Amino acid sequence: MVKRFFWKIWLRLNTLTKNVDKDYIAEVSTTGNTLHNKDIAQIIVKKRSELRYETILSILNERDAVERDALVSGLSVQSSNTHLAPRVLGNWVGADPVYDPKEHKITLDATLTVAMRKALEEVGVEILGKKADGGAIVGLVTDVLTGKTDGTISVGGDVIITGKKIKIAPAGEEGLGVFFVTEDGTEIPLDHPMTENNPKKIICRLPPDVTDGIYTLKIVTRYTSGITTLKTPRTILYELPLTAVTPQP
């Protein structure tokens, strides 16, 4: 099939395969660009829709609300692009197993529809090159309370962020810091001093506004090495979504 779209990717070293040389993983260069309902509504308006922007945005938001209500009620939801289904992860042990939030995780399975898979057949890949080994990345986020690294973080707790060149510097500069970005694009900054702020590790407490939900970790810094700083801030995004969960007593 003729490729009509091309994803630009960088290749960076796979740090999980310590004993394998020249093992790379792909990083799509547009990962940080996210369309929200307000953006989708604008696109629909530009297509000369007879509906007003406010009406379209209201319908999209209402559709999302209906979908959330259905999913938390245990129903599956199918759109023209994806099929979402409830799922509980974890092992169930013993003759009379019970739900344990420390061992089990309530989540969703997302499956591509035939239409979406067909659309992806029109996508090609353009390799931009290899990212330098010293590139800035967030490699892992660890929840201090549970020790989990699967993307689950405890509301009100601390997290350990490890990676490369993630130190927040210069200190106190406006616009720099660690942010937890909600699904609607709201950025929640830290409101408490970091316990540790080093090039390879940051330890910080989640802001009070980070409640149960899904977030994207975003780091904005001018740090590059030693006392050297970049002329303009660099944004580093964690590739995996973070799911904030209130710890059970």
N, C-alpha and C positions, 0 to 999 in steps of 0.2 A: 504494500500500500504506500502511496506517495505521502511523505511526511510534510504536513502543513505547519507544524509547530515544532519549536526546538527549545529544549530546556538546557540552559547553560550550567555546566557543573565544574566545580573544582575537585581535584583529587587530593585528599590529605591522608597522611599515614594512619593506619589502623593501630591505635595504641593498645588494643586488646589482644593482639597476636604478637606477643613479645619475641617469639622465636622464629618469626617469619619475616624475611627481608622483602622490601619493596611491595608490601601489602597495603593497598590503598582503598579507601572508601569514598564514595561520591558525596559531594555536598552541593545541593542545588543553590545557585547564587541568588535566587529569588525567594528563598525560604522565608525571609523576614517581611515580605510584602503580602499583607493579608487584606482581603476584601471583607468589609463589614456590610451590614444591611444598608447603611446610609450610602455606601459606595454603589451597591447593587441597584438601589433605587435611582441613583443619578444616572447610571448606565441605561436603565429601562426608559427613563425620561428622555434621554438623548436619542433613543430609538423612535422618538415621536409618538410615544404612548399618549393616549387621550387622558390617562389618569394623571392627577397631580402628584408631585414628589411626596408630599405629606401623606397622601392616600396610599401610595405604593409602600412607603416606609412603614406605615401603620399595619398594612396587611402582612408584610414580611415579619415584623415583630410579633404579630398575633399568631402567625403560623409557627414561629419558633416556640411560643408559649404553649400552644396546643401540643406540639411535638414533645416538649419537656414533660407536660402533664401525662401524656400517654406513656412515655418511657418510664417515669417513676412509678406509674401504676402497673408496670410489668408487661406492657404491650410492646410489640415491635412496630417500627415505623418505616415505611418505604417511600422514598422520593424517586425521582427519575434518575438520580445519580447514586444513591446509597441506600442500603438496607441496614437499619440499626436494630439490634436485639439485646435485651437484658442478659447479663451474665454475672455469675458470682465465682470469683477465683479462690483457690485454696484447697487444701486437703481436709477431708472429713474423717476423723478417726474415732473408733470406739463403737460400742453397741448402740449408744444413744447420743449421737453427735449433736452439738449445738453450735449456733453461729457465734464466732469470736472475731470481733473487728480487728484484733491484732493478727489473726491468721488468715482472715478472709477479706476479700475486696469486692465491693459492688461496683460493677463497671458496665460497659457496653461493647458489643462486637459490631464493627462496621464492615460491611461487605459491599463491594462495588457491583452495580447493576450491569446488565448486558449493554445498555446504552453507554454507560461510562467506560466500560472496558473497550467498547468499539471506538469511542472517541480517543482513548489513549493509544490506539494503533496508529493514529496520525501524528504521534509525538516522536521526534527524534532527539538525539543528544549531541550537544556541542561541548567538547572538552576545552575548558579555558586554560588548563595547565595544572601543575602540581603546586599546592600551597606549601610554602616554606615550613620546615619542621618547627621553626620558632613562632609560627602564627598564633594569634590569640584565639583560644577556644575555651569553652566551658566543657570539661570532660565528664563530670559527675556531680550530682547533688545527693547528699546523704542526710536523711532525717536523724537528728541527734537522739530524739526520744525512742524511736523504734529501731534505728540502725538500717532502715530500708533504703535501697537505692533504685527502687522501681518507679520513682516519680511521685510516690505518696509522701506528703509532708504534713506534719501535725500543726493544726491551728494553734497559734500562740507559742509555738516551740522554736527551737533553733535549727538551722541547717548549716551543713558544711559544703561549701562550693569549691571544687578543685578544678584546675585547668592550667592554662598557660597565659601569662600576661593579663591577668584579670584584676590586678591591684587597682583600687580606685585612687587615682592621682591626677593632678595635684589635690591635696586634701582641702575640703571645704569649698571647692569651686562649684558654682551653680550649674545645674544640669547634669552633673556627674553622679554616679552612684549605682546602687542595686535597685531594680524595679521588678515588681510582680504585676504583669499585665493581664487584665481580665479578658474574657472572650469578646467583650464589646469594645476593647481597645483602651480602657481606663488604666492608667499607669499608677501603681501604688508604690511610693518610695519608702525606704527604711525610715523609721522615726526614732531609732535607737542606735547608739554608736556600735560599730562592728567590734566583735570580740577579737577578731584577727583580720588583718587586711594586708595580704602578701601577694606577690606575683603568681603563686601557685595555689594559694588557699585563702578563702574568705569564710569567716564564721560570723553569722548574724542571726538575729531574732526576727521572726516574721512580724510585720506591722499588724496592729489590731484590725485594720480594714481588710486583711486577708482572711476571709471566712471560707466556709465549705464551698468548693468550686474548682474550676480548672484555670490554670494560669500559665503564662509564658515567662520564664526568667530572662531578664534583660539587664545587661551590665553596660554602662556607658563610662568610658575612662579615656584619659589621654596618656596613660602609662604605656611605655614600650620596653625600656630596659634601663637598669641602673637609675640614674637621676634624669635620664632623657625622657622627654614627653613629646607627644605628637602635637602638631600645630592645630589640628581639629580633633574633636572627640571621636572615638571609635566605639561602635555598638557591637556587642557580642551577645548572641542569643543561644540559649540552651536548646538543643534539637528536640528533646523530649518534653511533652507537656507535663506540668506539675499538678497533681490533684491534692488540694488541701482538705483534710478531714479532721473534724473535732475529735480529740481523744476521748475514749469512753472511760468512765470511772471504774 
